[in-house]
Amino acid sequence: MIDDLDLGFDESERSGDKGKHRRSYVRKRNGESSGGRGKTALALLMAFVLLGVIGGGAFYGFDRVQSYFVTPDYDGAGTGEVTVEIKPGLIADMADALYTAGVVKSSKAFIEAAEENARSKNIQPGTYKVRKQMSAEQALVMLLDLKNKVNNGLTIPEGTTAKRVYKLLSEKTKIPVKEFEAAAKDPKALGVPDWWFKRTDGKPVQKSIEGFLFPDTYEIPPKATAESILSLMVENFLAVTVEMKFADRVQEERGGISPYEALIVASLAQAEAGNKDDLGKVARVAYNRVYGEFPCNCLEMDVTVNYYLESIGQEGKRSKDMTEAELLDTKTPYSRKLRGLPPTPIDNPGKQALEGAVDPPLGKWLFFVAIDEEGHSAFAVTPEDHERNKAKARKAGII
């Protein structure tokens, strides 16, 4: 490339034209400016600049090409401290969360580190304390060490009503109960699809968050809000019901009732069954009473009365402590004597109760009563059999 540059030498010098060369020399000696020296210096400067540009461009191009083959990654254990929420899901999602928080230099670096470490599949969802600008390998090590996990878990028991859920969450997070109540007023905003609120029994639909706050152990993020926590519980409910194909199976197997009605039955079973073994049988009793040959086609379950009492700020009661007026009242929407199912679920059922409502065992039972300390119930088809079961329960000191 240098051969193509004009470095200030006359062509005549290269061809042996000595006359011109001498005349030029004489002019220089006489003080005449030919511009040759300046031209030579300028040409040399241009050559170095051009070489520098070419070299710099080559270096920049090499750096660009190198980045395609070398994954960007930090060195060492990083600095400072930052909390990162790791949600259930793919390694790629975890990598994105770490990259966004400034922990790793690239998502790809963490993905590659995880692929090289078989223990990466053991990473648990939750909030972790890690450091900024760590190597991906070190970040992976910190996520696998549960000492770095922020333990802010709260367990919501199966069968907990929404009002009690708000109270538990408020005690854990110090977020006022009123904020949970305000957020719960719009189930759709919390993620419950509209299609859930459909009934086939002709009763008006009351859109309530009750039933959709899935009971589980939750890691509460440090900066969580009432809306984000309730949304997380709804998201869990949807994931569980999709996995078990709850809605599809109800529509295919439960004779035309809606998934929402089956959810109500699951909540009834969760409240009434004293033992998980009986969840499906109690669901069957609910179906038999409301849709079968029970004289009033009403539930006659005391748990609906207790739900109503709680909703108006009163304490629940044991069945034997309820007054006749409470047992026979038909003015409340949750009356045990009203025909059909109540307007909403009466608690938040767990997975086994949901399964019991989808696929209850076959049986024509219309009655049940607890008969032992473990909460197992005896089921009966006729009132006479039910009375005999009640006698057993009394003898055992259960009722």
Secondary structure by P-SEA (a helix, b strand, c coil): ccccccccccccccccaaaaaaaaaaaaaaccccaaaaaaaaaaaaaaaaaaaaaaaaaaaaaaaaaacccccccccccbbbbbbbccccaaaaaaaaaaacccccaaaaaaaaaaccccccccbbbbbbbccccaaaaaaaaacccccccbbbbbcccccaaaaaaaaaaaccccaaaaaaaacccccccccccccccccccccccccccccccccccccccccaaaaaaaaaaaaaaaaaaaaaaaaaaaccccccaaaaaaaaaaaaaccccccaaaaaaaaaaaaacccccccccccaaaaaaaaaaabbbbbcccccccccccccccccccccccccccccccccaaaaaaaaccccccccccccccccbbbbbbccaaaaaaaaaaaaaaccc
